């Protein structure tokens, strides 16, 4: 009986040792992979700005507005890992594209850091566009300080549940800027009350797509997701599950949405397979 058991016991013991070795090897490889992603994402991935050109097809766009270009940047997170000189570099890249209209999608700083607001404003000081420069606040922004500093510089108008009418090419764009904390359909309906012209919603959070679609708003522009910030091969962005659209162009009913990947980072100063984005959007009637 003992002899019959010894080979079996010895074999099982060998299997356990082999499994330990394999698991340790896999764990080591996994840690090395994570370390590699982290090193690349910190040293390279978060620094390479991508100027992304996208045509947005809009069936209800007035023909005269076809060809209007919008420069969109969001989620700057100016601070330790996004100093003012890098913000200025992104602004210069945007200005080289000469968009008709510039929109800033929120989260200009991180964790309501009021000291970083003037630094961000300094970095954005070169921005100008024929149809204006407009911003909304994100969940990280100190709204009052953002509005006071940006508007005192005379270049950027902060929209806090406000609408502006922009005249161009004989047509009107009704631009509505939604606060992050305004999340109900009634908030959007109030925002666009009395709108005359082609409506565009600038909302930090792409989850407002549901409300925009309910009201059949033709175009919504957002940020907030950072494009997932870390996009793993074969897996995608772990952060994507929270959002209807994590990056790029999508459509829900009559509403087209574009979500930019943003410029900065939050929580971890790392980007992988998800470069920071300066979005150049061309409106096109279809």
C-alpha positions, 0 to 999 in steps of 0.5 A: 500500500505504501509503495502504491502511494509513494509514486502518486504522492511524489508526482503530486508534490512535483506538480505543486512545485511546478505550479508554484514556479509557474505562478511565480514566473507569471506574477513576475512577468505581470509585475514587470509588465505593469512596471514597464507600462508605468515607466512608459506611461509616465516618461513618454505616453503622457507627454506626446500630444496628438493633434487629432482631426475628425470630421463630424457628420451632422444631417441638420447642420445649416449648409452655411456652417458646413466646414466650421472648425472647432478646437477642443481640449479638456482635462488639462489638470494643470499642476505638478504633472502638467506645468504651465509651460506644457499647457502653453505648448498644447495651446500653441499646437492648437493655435497652429490649426487656426480653428474658428471656435475654441472650446475647453471641456473642464477639469483645468486643474486637479482637486479644486487647486485654486493656486493652479488656476492662474498657472493654467490661465497663463498657459492658455493665454495664447488662445484666440479664435474668430468665434471666441474661446469658451469653457465649462468647469469640470468636477475638479475645478473651483468654479468661482475661481476659474470664472474670475481668473479666466474672464479677468484675462479677457480671453476665455468666457466660462459658461455655467449653465449658460447659453451664448449665440454666435453669429457666423456665415449668416447663421447662428450657433447656440452654444450651451455650457453645462455645469458638471453638477447639472445632470437632469434633462430639465437642466438641459431644457432650461439651458437651451430655452429660447435658443435660436440657431444650431445647438451645440452642448459643451458638457464635461461629462459624456454621461449627459448623452442620455439627456441630450439624446432625449432632447434631440440636441444635434451635437454634444462635446465632452471630455472627463474620461481621459480616453480611459488613460490606460488602454490595455491591448486585448482588454481596452480601458478599464475605466470605460465601463462607467461611460457610454462613450470613452473616446471619439465619435458616437451617436445616440438617436439624433445626437452626435457626441465627440469625447476627447481623450483630454490632455492631462492625468489624474490619480496616476500620472500615466498614459498608456496606448492613449495619448493626450489629445488636441481635437480639431473637429470639422462640422460637415452637413450630410 
